[in-house]
Amino acid sequence: MIKAPYNFVPLSEHVFFPDWSGNISQDVPFKDDHSGYINITIKAETPIFVRNGHPADETDNDFSYVKVGGKRKYFIPGTTVKGCIRSVLEIMSFGKMQPVTDSHTEKNYKNSPKMLEVIRQNESANAQNVKKGSLDLAECIFGTVNDGNSLRGRVQFSHFECTNEVAMPESNKEFSVVLNSPNPSVLPLYVCQEGDSYVDYDSDYYPDAILKGWKRYILRTGFWTKKPGKDNVITTFRPLNKGSVFKGRINYHNLKKEELGALICALTWNGEEGCYHHIGQAKPFGFGRVSISIDNGLDETEKNCAQDFINTIMKWLEDLGEKPRWRKHWMINELFILAKTVRRWDDKKFYYMEGKESKTAKKNHEYLYPLSELLKEENNQD
């Protein structure tokens, strides 16, 4: 059986482009503008590790910190939290997939020109369906420098200071794991498969393969580690334990009600219980599952903004001839399944494949099913 510690939220054929994107300004407010701040709390539900961004020693493998009065103050950089929330908002608002950067490409795909060809082909197809310079909702809110355009974001994330550090036990204070890059040799993990036309590098279909979508890691009750092979690059780090709490603030300026609503939905999963975010490194091994809450809850205006965002998306879907639904839309539903499904730390169905397993899977024309289908199959077996 083909398996992986991740799965995908499928792509929509359509991208939502706000009709107010050309009127965004830092200085001229919208008539319905909202400015203010949101205090939020992040709680680690499994051990968490965010590498120190400014170490004096490049081999520093401690959690991100600064020294104040000779003592370490641990924190999660605002950019890390921002990236986490933006990735969810892009999906929730039917955004476009961002192009792979050159540095990312060189690092992860330098030994697989065919995989790079598939990625560039998808980017080219996406670009043909998007008017040059068009901004999706995430770009409107967080800013962008793509396509030669430069737009400052209207939300700023503070650093999130650890208010009650929970240390790991001495027996598990330091971890050495193999942090895998995308494995371009196993193309069926990353592309859609339809009918009997199995897409792999040795097939005639691979240049036209369609990427599965947004990659999301499987949530776990705890962590596991992978025994390194001879050629693996080992990463050693010292995480903070589950129960560690971080507090910070998001400042927002001149957001329309739909934009503030989208931000709130991405932070809180629109208030749906049992949903989690993922932050930091070693996510495939179960590290970094976190819950995010808004301090003191939401007032009525903020709740209304969240519904205004959803209503806007539903109206847009209806105009496209689709059913006017948001939460029950197949793409959004898959996102929530990935955000709510927590597997046991030792569930090997969501481990990385070893060499022989990969060869067998490709020989048998196996591919990675969406998590929703895997769960249905489990339930049918029970």
PyMOL commands that set and color helices and strands:
alter all, ss='L'
color gray80, all
select helices_A, chain A and resi 21-23+78-92+102-109+113-128+137-142+146-148+170-172+187-189+206-208+257-271+283-285+300-319+330-340+348-350+355-363+371-381
alter helices_A, ss='H'
color red, helices_A
select strands_A, chain A and resi 6-10+34-44+65-68+71-76+143-144+151-152+155-157+160-162+175-177+213-217+219-220+235-237+245-255+277-278+289-294+342-343
alter strands_A, ss='S'
color yellow, strands_A
deselect
rebuild
show_as cartoon
